[in-house]
């Protein structure tokens, strides 16, 4: 049995959904029901995030390569063969790695890691660390903060372009998932070893449908990084998500569903 927590629903070709650093599988909820109309959807919690336990000791813990290994093992345990995969941020990097290895039939990456400069990578590490610290420091006050539109807007604007639309209870749960994720430090630190994607290193990604989707109001991995993605993956479908933030699924669910690559 796999140790990863997951939710599975729908029928059709398998579609694996992978969240980002400090996040959890529920980030996909705004598009989950509709995606499950056409797919056997498997939304998972990465090791050390959400409801999944930490990984056992391993080389390069928290790296994209290591987490891709864990996702592959998880899917093998479930008996999943050929699959499509979509990922956000860290999960986007994992999705691309699975495609590079030839283990995915199609890849959709929403604002994936790995298309940054050294300076923008350090910025990403700094802002997600600050958000985690803030969530932990304000833990007792989170229900009151998230109960108001102004509070959600102030606290969640780093990740969402339209935080006022979010469910207050979900915001509290997500903030606590961020502050309490034991896998966060290793993943954040491993970003420093992640080599930026280049056209020469894309492997199997040249043989499958790949979509890169980026919110124009992304404050974690800002939209200009999409130009690096276009240069590294010129054959991919590149989509702009107007007015969307780093977690675009509640900002514009319809646009995110349209972005899912088709094999």
C-alpha angles and dihedrals in degrees: 000000000000117000093214120102113233146160121225128190143147132033137258131061111359115260117190118203120202124189130212136254113306091006134105139216093270090074086083094056095104091064102025100095094047093045089051090060088072105022145044091245121205114186111185140189111231117232111284093018135091109346097335120108123236120277120258117258110295141155114277095007113203096020121134089244093051093047091048087055090053093049090050090051091047092052091047089054090053092048093241113160122179111009145171117232136202125185140177125218105319087011089053089056090049091049091052090048091052089050092047089054091053094245099118130065093209136002132209115184120189109203093330125201118247103059094091138107119238090261095049091047090055089047090053092050091049098049096047090047090051091048091051092049092048092050091051095046093050097039096123091049098046097098091054093043094049094045091076128062090228091052094049091046093052096043102038103035092101090067105025131048091205105033093157088074093060125108109252095222092048090051091054092048092048093049091050091047088054095048095043102042107122091197094060102090095049093047094046092049092046089060086076090065096045109112113219113255115261132185090248093057100048097097113170092011089086091062102050136053109275126184125188113195123186132184114230090220097048107145097181102049099014120223096252087073086072087075089064089051091053091051094048096042106029093161094055125097107254117201130189116213103206115218094002128130134215091288098043101171098095092033092062115354094175093055091048092051090050089053095060107115119243120216 
